[in-house]
């Protein structure tokens, strides 16, 4: 069991390294040079836990910022009660933010929920409430 947790952590760290590589727009040569300089290896797969941590720290120093939260979650959610209601309805339905974006696209031809007016957000809430009632989920 413990080795399974270690391999899961290793896989997450390796994935994060590759995400950082892509976010920093590093070509293969620059990436391998960084791995060799910081971790002493040619491939991230060969890095120890300490080596992976050092490489991730260096990538953060170079400007990589790990996104937090759920993908597509609006940045102004803390100041907008309508977005908070939408988040609660999505969580209850176990649906991603993309689902609400799709509703906004279908109803108002807006690419993202973030581009909706207060009136349009109210209509999206209405659609999510009707969906919740149809499927027997909580709405409030």
N, C-alpha and C positions, 0 to 999 in steps of 0.2 A: 504494500500500500504506500509506504513512504517513497519508494523509488518511482511509483506512478505519479505522485505529487511532484517529485523533482523533475520528471520528464515533462509534465504539463507546464511547470514553471519555465523550464528550458525552452520549450516550444513557444511559449508566450514571449519570452525575451528575444528569441531569434526572429519571431514575427515582427516585434517592435523595432528591431534593428533594421529589418528590410523596409518597414514602413518609413522609418527615419531616412534611410537611403533614398527612397523615392521622393519624400517630402523635401529633402535637401538638393534634389536633382543631381545626385552624384552619378558619374559614369562608373563603369566597372573598375577602371584603373584607379580612380581616386578612392573608391570604396575599399578596394583591396589594400591600398597604401595606408589608409586610416586603420584598418584592421591590423595590419602588420606593425604600424607605428605604436598603436595603443595597446593592442592585445598580444603582439608577438607571434601571431599566426597568419596564415594566408587566407583562411576561410572562417567565417563566423561559426560554422558548425564545429570547428576545432577548439573554440574558445572555452575556457573554464567559466564557472559562475562569476568569479571575480573579473575575468577578462570581458565577459558580456556586460557587466556593470560598468566597467571603465569605458568601453566603447559607447554605451548609451549615454554616459555622462559627457563624453567628448562630443557626441552628436547634439546633445542639448546645448553645450557651450557654443557649437557652431550655428545654433538657431533653431533646432528642432523643438517644436512645442507639441506635446501630446495632447490631443483633443480629449476633453472630459465630457461626461454626460452621454446622452443618446444622440446618434447622428440625426441631423435635421431639426434638433430642438432649437426653437427661436432663442436668440440671445436676450431679448427683452421680456422674457416670460415672468420674471420676478416682479415687474411693474405692470403687468397686464392681467387682470383677473379673468378675462375671456380666454386667454391662452392657457392659464392655469386650469380652467374648467375643461378645455379641450384635452390637456395633458391627462387629467384625471379620467376622462371618458376613454381615452386611448389606452391608458394603463389597465382600466377595468376590462376592456375588450382584448387586452394583450396584443395590441396593434402598434406598429411603428409610426413615427411622424410622417413617413411617406404616405401613409394612408390618408391623413388629413390633407396633405399637399394634393393628393389625387382628387379629393372632394373639392378643394378650392379650384383645381384645374377644370373639373367637370362642370361645376356650378357657375364659376365666374371667369373662366379662362385666365386664371392667375397661375403663374408657374409655381409659386410657393405660398404657403399660408401667411408668411411674413408680409406679403404684399397686399393682404386683404384689409379692407376698412373695418371699422367697428361693426357696422351693419352686416357686412359679409361674414365676419367672425361669428356673429349671432346666428346667422343662417347655417353655418358649418356646425355650430353647437346643436342646433335643432336637428340637423341630419344625424349627428352622432347619438342624440337622445332617442330619436325614433328607432335607430338601429339597435340601441341597447334595450329598448322596450320590446322590440320584436324578438330579441334573443333572451329576454328574461334577466338582463343584467341591471345592476344598480345605476341610477341616473343622478343621484344627488346626495 
